[in-house]
């Protein structure tokens, strides 16, 4: 693995509020389906509380055990930004906790997504502030001069770019490129409406039309005895 460089790039233009607001009431699962069913961030990234996450990615790429540039990001991110922090997947040393989260709230940030560990878990769960992380660790970070800010970061099979729209709920997380936002939101809304119609049909009729299932089984040569 190449070592993380040490650089701070200018922030990307954030996705317009009108684009972000398209996702205010959309489920992450429906957005992921609209994006081809392979768009979610790693399932290991779990929410600590119940607050829904919606904002613009302000990215930080950190080597394992370090968080110096996370302070820079916290001090320079804009209201509505989500700190999206890659920590080389390292989970045995936290990069942030209660103090940083409280400062982020005061600064109007939208949440944290940490592909690594955080601490002060009990306090973070009580805040009305979304924090997603891979792990909890009481160990604190080091503060050497290394890392990157405002660069693309990779989490699982997803590349998150500065300025992407980040949506999180109880199911998980998804990143949407601004130029895909309108189509993704329209697709997700259609999927959500179809799902609600199916729920109404179940309530009224106690079943769904699964003729497509049996046609599929027949076409693939499945023997039903």
C-alpha positions in Angstrom: 0.0 0.0 0.0 1.3 3.4 -0.9 1.8 5.8 2.0 -0.7 8.6 2.4 0.6 11.9 1.1 0.5 15.2 3.0 -1.5 17.8 1.1 -4.6 20.0 1.5 -6.5 20.7 -1.7 -9.1 23.4 -2.2 -12.7 22.3 -1.3 -14.9 21.2 -4.1 -18.0 23.1 -5.0 -20.8 21.6 -2.8 -23.8 20.1 -4.4 -26.5 22.7 -4.6 -29.1 22.6 -1.8 -31.8 21.9 -4.3 -30.1 18.7 -5.3 -29.4 17.6 -1.7 -33.0 18.2 -0.8 -34.2 15.7 -3.4 -33.0 13.0 -1.0 -34.6 14.4 2.2 -37.2 11.7 2.5 -35.7 8.9 0.4 -34.5 5.6 1.9 -30.9 4.6 1.3 -32.1 1.2 0.1 -34.2 2.8 -2.6 -31.4 5.1 -3.7 -29.0 2.1 -3.9 -31.5 0.2 -6.1 -31.9 3.2 -8.4 -28.1 3.3 -8.7 -27.8 -0.3 -9.8 -27.9 -2.2 -6.4 -24.2 -1.9 -5.9 -23.7 1.7 -4.6 -23.8 1.3 -0.8 -20.8 2.1 1.3 -19.4 -0.9 3.3 -22.0 -2.5 5.6 -19.4 -2.4 8.4 -20.1 1.4 8.7 -22.8 1.5 11.3 -24.8 4.4 12.8 -24.2 5.2 16.4 -27.6 7.0 16.8 -30.8 7.4 15.0 -30.3 10.8 13.3 -30.6 10.7 9.5 -27.6 11.9 7.5 -27.8 14.2 4.5 -25.0 16.5 3.4 -22.0 17.1 1.1 -18.8 15.2 1.3 -15.8 16.9 2.7 -13.2 14.2 2.5 -10.2 13.4 4.7 -7.7 10.6 3.9 -5.7 9.6 7.0 -3.1 6.9 7.6 -3.8 4.5 10.4 -3.7 6.0 13.9 -3.5 9.7 12.8 -6.0 12.5 13.0 -4.0 15.8 12.6 -5.7 16.8 9.4 -9.1 15.9 10.8 -8.8 19.1 13.0 -8.1 21.1 9.8 -11.2 19.6 8.2 -13.4 20.3 11.2 -12.2 23.9 11.2 -12.6 24.5 7.5 -15.6 22.4 6.4 -18.8 24.4 5.6 -22.2 24.1 7.2 -24.0 21.1 5.6 -20.7 19.2 4.9 -20.2 15.7 6.1 -16.7 14.8 7.2 -16.0 11.6 5.2 -12.9 10.1 6.8 -10.8 7.2 5.5 -8.5 5.7 8.1 -6.9 2.9 6.1 -9.6 0.7 7.7 -7.7 0.7 11.0 -10.0 0.1 13.9 -7.8 0.0 17.0 -7.4 3.8 17.5 -10.2 6.4 17.4 -9.8 9.5 15.3 -12.6 11.5 16.9 -15.2 11.5 19.7 -17.5 13.7 21.8 -15.5 16.9 21.7 -15.2 17.0 17.9 -18.8 16.0 17.4 -20.0 18.9 19.6 -17.8 21.3 17.8 -19.2 20.0 14.5 -22.7 20.6 15.7 -21.9 24.2 16.6 -20.3 24.7 13.2 -23.4 23.4 11.4 -21.8 20.3 9.9 -24.1 17.5 8.8 -22.3 14.4 10.3 -19.3 12.1 10.4 -18.6 9.0 8.3 -15.5 7.4 9.6 -14.0 4.3 7.9 -12.2 3.5 11.1 -12.9 3.9 14.9 -14.4 6.6 17.1 -14.7 6.8 20.9 -17.0 8.3 23.5 -19.7 6.0 22.0 -22.3 6.5 24.7 -22.1 10.3 24.5 -22.2 10.2 20.7 -25.4 8.1 20.7 -27.1 10.8 22.8 -26.3 13.6 20.4 -28.8 14.6 17.6 -25.8 14.3 15.2 -25.3 11.4 12.8 -22.0 9.5 13.2 -21.2 6.4 11.2 -18.1 4.3 11.9 -16.5 1.0 11.5 -15.6 0.4 15.1 -15.3 1.8 18.7 -11.9 2.1 20.4 -10.9 4.0 23.5 -7.4 4.4 22.2 -6.6 8.0 21.1 -4.9 9.0 17.9 -1.5 10.4 17.1 -1.0 13.8 15.5 1.9 13.6 13.0 1.9 15.7 9.9 0.5 13.4 7.3 -2.8 12.9 5.4 -4.8 14.5 2.7 -7.9 16.8 2.6 -10.4 17.2 -0.3 -9.2 14.2 -2.3 -11.2 11.2 -3.5 -11.4 8.5 -0.9 -12.3 4.8 -1.4 -14.5 2.9 1.1 -15.2 -0.7 0.0 -16.0 -0.6 -3.7 -17.1 3.1 -3.6 -15.0 6.1 -4.5 -16.3 9.2 -2.8 -15.4 12.5 -4.3 -15.4 15.9 -2.6 -18.8 17.5 -3.1 -20.7 14.2 -3.5 -24.1 14.0 -1.8 -24.0 11.6 1.2 -27.2 10.0 2.5 -27.4 7.8 5.6 -30.2 6.1 7.5 -30.6 3.0 9.7 -29.8 0.7 6.7 -26.5 2.3 5.8 -24.9 4.9 3.5 -24.7 5.9 -0.1 -22.7 8.6 -2.0 -24.3 10.2 -5.1 -22.4 12.2 -7.6 -24.1 15.6 -8.2 -24.5 14.9 -11.9 -26.4 11.7 -11.1 -28.5 13.2 -8.4 -31.7 14.1 -10.3 -31.9 10.7 -12.1 -31.1 8.8 -8.9 -33.7 10.7 -6.9 -36.4 10.2 -9.5 -35.5 6.4 -9.8 -35.6 6.0 -6.0 -38.9 7.8 -5.7 -40.5 5.6 -8.3 -39.1 2.5 -6.4 -40.5 3.8 -3.1 -43.9 4.4 -4.6 -44.0 0.9 -6.1 -43.0 -0.5 -2.7 -45.8 1.4 -0.9 -48.3 0.2 -3.5 -47.2 -3.4 -2.8 -47.7 -2.9 0.9 -51.2 -1.5 0.2 -52.0 -4.5 -1.9 -50.8 -6.9 0.8 -53.0 -5.1 3.3 -56.1 -5.2 1.0 -55.6 -8.6 -0.7 -53.2 -10.6 1.5 -51.0 -11.5 -1.4 -49.0 -10.2 -4.4 -49.0 -11.2 -8.0 -46.0 -13.5 -8.3 -46.7 -14.8 -11.8 -43.4 -13.3 -12.9 -41.6 -15.7 -10.4 -43.1 -18.8 -11.9 -42.4 -17.7 -15.4 -38.8 -17.1 -14.4 -38.5 -20.5 -12.8 -40.0 -22.2 -15.9 -37.7 -20.3 -18.3 -34.7 -21.5 -16.3 -35.7 -25.1 -16.3 -36.4 -25.4 -12.6 -38.5 -28.5 -11.7 -41.2 -27.9 -9.2 -42.6 -31.1 -7.7 
